Amino acid sequence: MRPRLAALAVVIHDGQVLLVRRKKDPDAGLWGFPGGHVEPGETALAAAARELAEETSVVATPMRYLTNLDIIIHDDAGALRFHFLLAAVLCHYQRGTPQAADDVSDARWFPVATVPTLETSANVQSVIAFAMS
């Protein structure tokens, strides 16, 4: 299995962060950033904006890379199940009301201060900290 490149759209607006509840593994049922696979010939910046619109109907301008995350998950027998390199991209909100679509079951704004109370994907809080620094 080869690692897959994916982009995350990190959108913080008026003290709130846009999160989605994932439908598919490895993070099914958890809150995380909108995002998905980078297509051949596409930059991670462009992929973050595209995936954001596809999953939430929110439009934002990709501004800069925040960090990269290695997500490597093995099954109980030690076999590799998932390997992603996620490029977290800070995006500037332009317009739109979150509406769940594509491979998410919910999409909404959360006050940044409430994120620690949510069941989230790994690294959500640290990526928010990068975005706010």
Summary of the structure (lengths in Angstrom):
residues: 133
radius of gyration: 14.0
end to end distance: 35.2
largest distance: 45.6
contacts: 409
relative contact order: 0.29
helix: 21%
strand: 47%
